[in-house]
Amino acid sequence: MPSSAAPPSDAASSRPDRRGSSGSVCTAIRTLLLVVVVALFIWLATSVRLPDIDTLRDRLASFGFWSWLMFVLAYAGVALTPVPVTLMALTGGVLFGAVQGSVLSVAGALLGSIGAYWIARALGRDVILRGLGRHADTVEEHLEDAGFLALLTLRVAPGLPYWPVNYGAGALGVPSGMFVGSTAVGVIPGQVSLVALGAFAVHPGVLNGVILGVGWLAVGVLTVWAARHWRRAAHHDDGEGGED
């Protein structure tokens, strides 16, 4: 009895592999995103400069009551980029004082950090890690399967800006709750110390001096703690490697 199954159609066999073509499209899109991200980071780091403190103060003062909100939004915008946030924190102290300026600066830093985290989640690991440049190895080493303390040490580590940690955490899939919690705690000492410095420069009173001293003392203690934590982690890894 002849088989009723029809032989494969030439048309079906000649159809293009849609999965292969879609994969090529995704690769092309990721490559394009990588080029755009790297070019944007390089341009921001080398070309964009914040105005001086007096200019920032005049611009923010023009918003009247809403100057605090504009400051937080501006701070968050700067925190999304490789541009250092130091000037924004100093301006917060000059404009709003040590206490209010610290609250607003922490809010701006936290908002910008969360924004960068979700941008990295959207763009993907490969695109972001290549865009981090010289910070990529450090971030990947300390954020791969990282816990709360590892994230916190990166926040207070000297010489490592906020933005590589923000983007690296998103790219490496750090849980959002852990990221937000460690960021909220980790940015406080640095922000308070810089804001208090700005406040003390214009109002060198006792309160501002005390906040300034406590802030920089906390930064020093946490820097030493972070260095020791990294050293212990390195010795632990070396020990496990020797056992293998």
N, C-alpha and C positions, 0 to 999 in steps of 0.2 A: 504494500500500500504506500503510495508516494507521500512524502512528508508535506504537511500543509504550511510549514514554516517558510516564510518568504526570506530569500537571501538578503543580506544587508544592502541597503540602498547606497548607491554611489554618492548620492546627494548628501546622505547622512554622514558618510565617512569623510566627505570633503568639507564638512562644516568646520569653521575655526574653533579651536579650544577656547571657550569663553573664560574659563578659569585662568588660563595662561595669559590672556589679554588683559583681564582685570588685574592680575598680579603685576603685570608690566605697568599698568596705569598707576597703581598704588605706589610702586617703586619710584616712578617718575615724579609723582606728587611729593613723596617724602624727600626726594633729592632736591626738588625745587624749594620746599620748606626749609631744608637745611641751609641752602644758599642764602635764602632771605633772612633767616634767623642770625646766621654768622655775620652777614653784611650789616644787619641792623645793630647787633651788639658792638661791632667794630666802630660803626659810625657814632653810636651813642657814647662809647667810651673815649673816642678821640676828638669828637667835634662839639658835643653838647656841653655847655658850661652854664651852671646856674648863675643868676645875677647875684650881686653882692647883697649883704644883709640889709643895708639901707633901702635898696631898690625893692627887695622882697617885702620889707616892712611897709613901704608906701603902697605897694600894690595890694597887699592884704588889708591894710587899713581902709582902703577905698570901698570895701564890701561892708563896712559898718558892723552890725550885730553878727552877720554871717561870716565874718572873717575867720572864726574858729573852724567852721565847716570847710571853707575854702582851703584853709591850711591843711586839714586832715586829707582832703582829696588831692591836693598838690603833693603832699608827702607820699601818699600811696602811689601816685603816678611816678614819682622819682624812684620809689622802692621797686618798681617793676623793671627798672633799667640798671645797667652797670654804673650809672652815675652815683658817686658817693652821697649818702644821706646826711653826712656830718653837718653841712651848712643848714639843712632844714631843721635839724635838732637845735642847733645854736640859735636859729631864728625863732624857734618856738620859745626858748628861754627869754630872748630879748623882748618878744611881743607879749607873751602871756604869763611870764614869771615861771619860777621853778616848779611849782605844784601843777598848775593848770597846763603849762607847757609840756610837762612830762606826760600827763594823761593824754593830751592830744597827739604828741609824738609817738607814744606807744600805740595809740589807735591807728595812726597813719601807717606806721611800720607794719603792724599786724594786718591791716587791710591790703596793703601792697603785697605782703608776703603770701597771703591767701590767694590773691589774684594771680601771682606768678606760679603758684603751685598748680592751679587749675589750668592755666595756659599750658604748662608742661605736660599735664595729664592728657590734654587734647592733642598735643603735637607728637608725643611719643618719646620713648627712651633714646633711640638712635639720634634723632634730630637734636634733642636737647643736649645730650652728652657731648656731641661734636661741637655744639655751639658754646659750651662752657670753656673750651680751650684749655689753658694750663690748670684750671681748677677741677677738671673732669676727674682725674685720677684720685685726688684727695676726697672729693665728694662721693665718688663711687665706692672707694675703699671703706669710708666710715658710714655710709648710708645704706649699703647693701645689707638687708635683713637687720636694720638698726632698731634699737629700742629707744625709749624716752631719753635715757641718760646720754646715749650717743648723739642724739639730735641736740640735746642741751649743750653738750661740750662744743659742738660745731658752732652754736650760736655765740658762745662766749670766747671762742678761740681767737687769738690775736692774728691779724693778717688775712683773715678770711671774711670777705664782705657778705652781706645778707643774700644778695641775689643768686650766687651759685647754690647755696643751700636751699633756697626756695624752689628754684627750677629743678635742681637735682632730686629733691624729695618727691616732687610730682612725677618726674621721669622714672624714678626707681620704684614707684608704687608704695611709698610710705603711707600708712593709714592716715586719712585726713584728720581724725580726732587727735591722734598722737602728734601730728605735725602742728596743729593749731595750739594744742596745750603746751608743747615745748617751746614754740615760738613766743607765745604770750608771756611765759616765764623768762625765757632767755633774752628777750630784747630789753627788758626793764632796766637792768643795771647800766647798760651802755647808753640808753636813751636818757635816763635820769642824770648821768654824769655829764653828758654833753649839754643837755638843756640847762642844768644848774650852772654850768660854765658860762653860758650865754646870759643867764639871769644875773649872775654875780658880776659880770662885766659892766652891766648898766646900773645895778643896784647892789653894791658890795656890803650888804647887811649881814647880821649874824645868822639869820635863818638860811639865807642863800649859801652862806659859807659852810654851815653845818651840812646842808643837803649836798653841796659840792664835795665835801670831804667824805661823807658816807658813801656817796655814789662812786667815787673813784677808788675808795677802799674796797667796795664790793667788786668792782671790775678787776682789781688786782688779785683779790682772793680767788675769784672764779677763774681767772686766767691761769693761776698756779694749779688750781684743782683740775682744770681741763687738760693741762700739760701732763699732770701725773696720771690722769685717767687714760690718756692716749698711750703713755709709756707702759702702764700696766697691761693694757690691751695688746700692745705690740709684743711684750714679753710672753703673754699668754699664748698668742698665735705662734711665736717662735718655739715655745715649749711643745705645743701640739704638733708642729712640723717635725721637731726632733724625734718625737715618739713614733711618728710614722716611719 
